[in-house]
Amino acid sequence: MAETLGSLCDKLTIVKLKQWHAEDPIVQDSLARQQQQLQEEIEEFVHGALSGRIPPERLTFAANKVYARAGNEVPAVTGGIGEVFARLADTNCKLWHEQERVYEFEKVPPEEKDTTVKRLAVLNLERTRCVDQLDSVFRKLVESAL
């Protein structure tokens, strides 16, 4: 996957979730290094885009999700970079906890299994929408600045 602001922000939110849940000091050190690297990559990416080193057409990389839209409604993702980044972080938190249920799927009551799988799928779609929206908003900002 090509790196975009949205994909880098997505990775950063996941590293932060791992930091929150990890207890092993070695893992924590590794995650701290990953966080630092991602923060630096985000800074370099933003500066590269604003300086024109990264052309606007490389600022977006649409996921082009192919899925049945009926029955898989995902709320619209709108707002500025900060708002969409916050939504991405919130969505990834929800996704993390839903995925935790799947790791022990045998413990999920039978009447909740379908709902759990469906929620996981819809949250993944929302996550993708957030990443795409971050990229789109950032590209518009860069294009208007250049």
N, C-alpha and C positions, 0 to 999 in steps of 0.2 A: 504494500500500500504506500502510495506517495504520502510524504509528510505534509500536513497542512496545520494551520493554527488549531483547528478543531481536533485533529487526531492527536496533536501534542497535548492539548488540554485534557483530552480524554485519558491519555496515558498518565498524566499527572494526577488526575482525580483517583485513578485506580491505585497508583503508588501510595497516595495519602490514605486510602482505605486499608491497604495492606499494612501501613505503618500503625494505623489505629488498632488493628487486630493482631499484629505480630507481637510476640513476647520475647522471642529469642534475640539476644543482643547482636549476634552475628547477622541475623536477618535484618534487624533494625539498621545496622551500619550499612549494609548493602542497599537498603531502601533509601537511606539518607543520601548516598552517592547517586542513586538513580534520580531522586528528586532534584538534586543539584544539577545534574546533567540535563534533565528536562527543562528546568528553569532557564538554563543557559541556552538551550536550543530554541526555546520560545523567544527569548530576547533576540537571538541572532536572526530568527525567522522574521520577527516583526521589523527589525532594523533593515534586513535584506529587502523586505517588501516595500518599506517606506523610502528606501534609497533607490529603488528601481532595479536592484541586482536580481530580484526575483520578479519575473514578469507577472502581471495580474492573472493571466490565464493559468498560472501554476499555483494560484492561491486557493483554488477550489478543486476538489476531486470528489465529485458526487458519488455516493454509494450506489445509486441506481438500484435500490432494493426492489426485487421482484417478488411480490407476494399477493395473496388474495386480499383485496382491500375490504371486501364485505366481511364483517365479523372481526376485523382487526383494526378498529378505529383507534387512531393515535391523535391525541390533542395537538392542535397547531402549536408550533414553536415560533414565538415572535419575541422581539425586543432587541436591545443592544447587546454588545459583547458581554458585559458584566451580568446582565439578566440571563442570557442564554447559558453562560458558563455556570452560573449558579444552578440553573435547571439541569444541566448536564451532571453536575456533582450530585444533586438530589436524585436524579434518575439512576446514576451509578450506585448510590447507596441502596436504593430500593432493589436494584438488580442484584447487588451483592447478597442481600438478605434472602431474596427469593432463590438465588442459586444455592445458598446454604441449605435450604430445604431439599433441593434436588440431590445434594450429595448424600443425603440419607432418605432417599425417596421411599424406601420400604417403610419408614415411620410415618409418612404422610397418609392420613386416613383416605381410604379409597374414594370417598365422595369429594375429596379436595384435590385429587391428582390432576384431573382435567383443568381445573381452575389454576392450579400452580403452573402447569406447563403453558397454558394460555397467557398467564400474566408474565411469565418469563419472555415469551415471544413478543408481546406487545411492548414490554419495557425495552427490549433490544431494538425494536423499531423506533421507539422514542429516543433512545440513545443516538441512533444513527441520524435521526432528524436534527437533534441538537448539534451534532458534529457538523452536519451539512449547513445548518443555519449559522453557526459560528463562522464557518468559511465564507459563506455568502455575505454576511454583514461586514466581515473584515475586508473582503475584496472590494466591496462598494466604498468603504472608507478609504482604502488605498487609492482606488481609481479617482476618487474625488480630490485626493491630496496631490496626485501627480500631475 
